[in-house]
Amino acid sequence: MTSRIGRVWLPVLLLLAGLFVATGCDDEDKIVVNSEDPNDPPLIVTHGPDIPNGGFVQIADFDPLGVPIWVLGGDPDGLDDLSVAALTVDSITLNRYIARPDTSTSGCLAFSYGDTIPANQILATPMTLPGIPFHSMLRHEGGLFQSQPLGSYLGFPDFVALSPTLDDWGGGCGSTNGMVAGPYTLIPPAVPSPKTVAITYVDQTFHGVKVTLYDKVGATAVATYPDIRLVLTTSREQTASP
């Protein structure tokens, strides 16, 4: 009796085992592994501007132009993958400047190009100034990114903050045309009594200029620049005695 029951149940057990194995295999076939597409880093196609020997010299009779920094970026994943371009500058050297005094007797400013204020009375040079830790560049069409200009918008020395003998001009009859910066009021002990001055020449060098281009996942490409020298002056200063 027992052997007959065993013979009856054996095919049933084998059938159930087959179903279990088939079900398990079917579940394994349904496992899907999702893998993200690999990200390709951005690249810098070209960058500028070209730095002339000796640096840039600009006439700043009105507003100083400065030097915009730009990069043209690309990305194998498409230009939409580009995110941010950041400009950094390690340090800035103020090499030299010229301050001219107001010699007017009419009450309206008139700066003499025959006289200068000794620089050490205002600010000793050369002087190392802090750099630019981070500047987010403006994005234009496609992969073009451009900074605000170095030497005017970015990195121009704040003479009043740097010098204990300069103060803001109190106002009056005059114009800011024909000067690089100012007018300012020069105060004692630099002079016996307050005197109005204008900065008519500024010579700076920007060190460690670099642009880092980021894509949307943080991959980067870097463009480095040589030291950039920029001289801002006026048309009258170019022909004046030092």
C-alpha positions in Angstrom: 0.0 0.0 0.0 2.8 2.4 0.9 4.7 1.7 -2.3 1.6 2.5 -4.4 1.1 5.8 -2.7 4.7 6.6 -3.2 4.4 5.9 -6.9 1.3 8.1 -7.2 2.9 11.1 -5.4 6.3 11.0 -7.1 5.1 12.4 -10.4 3.2 15.1 -8.5 6.3 16.2 -6.6 8.4 16.3 -9.7 5.7 18.5 -11.4 5.7 20.9 -8.5 9.4 21.1 -8.4 9.5 21.9 -12.1 6.9 24.7 -11.6 9.0 26.2 -8.8 12.2 26.1 -10.8 10.4 27.6 -13.8 8.9 30.4 -11.7 12.3 31.2 -10.2 13.9 31.5 -13.6 11.1 33.6 -14.8 11.6 36.0 -11.9 15.3 36.2 -12.6 14.6 37.1 -16.2 12.6 40.1 -15.1 15.5 41.7 -13.1 16.5 44.9 -15.0 19.8 46.7 -14.2 19.5 50.5 -14.9 22.9 52.1 -15.8 23.3 55.8 -16.3 25.0 57.1 -19.4 28.6 58.1 -18.7 29.3 61.8 -18.4 31.9 63.4 -20.7 33.7 66.4 -19.2 33.4 69.8 -20.9 36.3 71.2 -22.9 37.6 74.7 -23.7 37.8 75.2 -27.5 39.6 78.5 -27.3 40.1 81.4 -24.9 41.2 85.0 -24.9 42.0 87.7 -25.3 45.5 87.5 -26.7 47.9 89.2 -24.3 50.2 91.7 -26.2 53.9 91.9 -25.2 54.0 94.5 -22.4 50.3 94.2 -21.7 47.4 96.5 -22.4 47.5 100.3 -22.5 44.1 102.1 -22.5 43.2 105.7 -22.7 40.7 106.3 -20.0 39.6 110.0 -20.4 36.1 108.9 -19.6 35.3 105.5 -18.1 38.1 102.9 -18.1 37.3 100.0 -20.4 39.4 97.2 -18.7 40.0 93.8 -20.2 37.2 91.2 -20.4 38.3 87.6 -20.1 36.4 85.1 -22.3 36.3 81.3 -23.0 34.5 79.4 -25.7 33.4 76.0 -24.2 32.1 72.8 -25.7 30.8 69.5 -24.4 30.4 66.1 -26.0 27.1 65.8 -24.2 25.8 69.0 -25.8 26.1 72.7 -25.0 23.1 72.4 -22.7 25.3 70.4 -20.3 27.5 73.5 -19.7 26.7 75.1 -16.4 29.0 77.8 -15.1 32.3 79.5 -16.0 34.2 81.0 -13.0 37.1 83.5 -13.2 39.7 83.5 -10.4 42.7 85.7 -9.9 45.4 84.8 -7.3 46.6 88.4 -6.6 47.0 91.8 -8.1 50.0 94.1 -8.0 49.5 97.9 -8.1 52.8 98.7 -9.8 52.5 102.5 -10.0 50.0 105.4 -10.2 50.1 109.1 -10.6 48.1 111.7 -8.7 47.7 115.2 -10.0 46.6 118.1 -7.9 43.8 120.6 -8.5 45.4 124.0 -9.2 42.3 125.9 -10.1 41.7 129.4 -8.7 38.2 129.7 -10.2 36.5 127.1 -7.9 36.0 124.5 -10.7 38.4 121.6 -10.8 41.4 122.0 -13.1 44.2 119.5 -12.6 47.8 120.4 -13.3 49.9 118.0 -15.4 53.0 119.8 -14.4 52.7 118.9 -10.7 52.4 115.5 -9.0 51.7 114.4 -5.5 54.5 112.1 -4.2 53.0 108.6 -4.3 54.4 107.7 -0.8 52.2 110.4 0.7 49.1 108.5 -0.5 50.0 104.8 -1.0 53.4 103.2 -1.3 54.0 101.1 -4.5 54.4 98.4 -5.6 51.6 97.0 -3.5 50.1 93.5 -3.5 46.4 93.5 -3.4 43.9 90.6 -2.9 42.9 88.7 -6.0 39.5 87.7 -7.2 38.3 84.5 -5.4 35.3 83.9 -7.7 33.5 85.7 -10.5 30.7 84.1 -12.3 31.1 84.9 -16.0 28.2 86.0 -18.2 27.0 83.4 -20.7 26.4 84.5 -24.2 25.2 82.6 -27.3 26.3 79.0 -27.5 29.3 78.1 -25.3 30.7 81.6 -25.0 31.3 83.0 -21.5 32.7 86.4 -20.8 33.8 88.2 -17.6 33.3 91.7 -16.5 36.4 93.7 -17.4 39.6 93.3 -15.3 41.0 96.6 -14.2 37.7 98.6 -14.2 34.8 96.6 -12.9 37.0 93.9 -11.4 40.2 94.4 -9.4 40.5 98.2 -9.6 42.1 99.5 -6.4 39.9 101.3 -3.9 42.2 104.1 -3.2 40.1 105.6 -0.4 39.9 102.3 1.4 43.6 101.6 0.9 45.0 105.0 1.9 44.7 106.7 5.3 45.3 110.1 3.6 42.6 110.0 0.9 39.0 110.8 1.4 36.0 111.0 -0.9 35.6 114.4 -2.6 33.0 116.5 -1.1 31.6 117.7 -4.4 31.5 121.0 -6.2 32.2 122.3 -9.7 34.1 119.9 -11.8 33.9 116.8 -14.0 35.3 113.2 -13.8 36.3 113.4 -17.5 40.1 113.3 -18.1 40.9 111.2 -15.1 41.3 107.5 -14.4 39.9 107.7 -10.8 38.7 110.4 -8.5 38.5 113.2 -7.7 39.6 112.6 -4.1 40.4 114.8 -1.2 44.0 114.4 0.1 44.1 115.2 3.8 46.8 115.8 6.4 49.4 114.6 7.3 50.0 114.0 3.6 49.5 117.8 2.9 49.3 120.8 5.3 45.6 121.3 4.3 43.0 119.3 2.3 43.7 119.3 -1.4 41.7 117.8 -4.3 43.6 115.3 -6.4 42.8 113.0 -9.4 44.4 109.7 -10.4 45.5 110.0 -14.0 47.6 106.9 -14.4 47.2 103.3 -12.9 49.5 100.4 -13.7 48.4 97.0 -12.5 49.4 93.3 -13.0 46.9 90.4 -12.5 48.6 87.2 -11.5 47.3 83.6 -11.6 44.3 84.4 -13.9 42.3 81.2 -14.5 38.9 80.2 -15.9 37.2 77.0 -14.7 34.3 75.7 -16.9 31.8 73.4 -15.1 29.2 71.0 -16.5 26.0 70.1 -14.7 27.5 67.2 -12.8 30.6 69.2 -11.7 33.2 68.0 -14.2 35.6 70.8 -15.2 37.9 72.2 -17.9 40.5 74.9 -17.1 42.1 77.7 -19.1 45.1 79.5 -17.6 46.5 82.9 -18.6 49.9 84.5 -18.3 50.2 87.5 -16.0 48.1 90.4 -17.5 49.5 93.9 -17.2 47.0 96.8 -17.7 47.9 100.5 -17.8 45.1 103.0 -17.6 46.0 106.5 -18.4 44.7 109.7 -20.0 45.5 111.4 -23.3 47.1 114.4 -21.4 49.1 112.1 -19.1 50.7 110.4 -22.1 52.4 113.7 -23.1 53.0 115.0 -19.6 56.2 115.0 -17.6 56.4 112.2 -15.0 
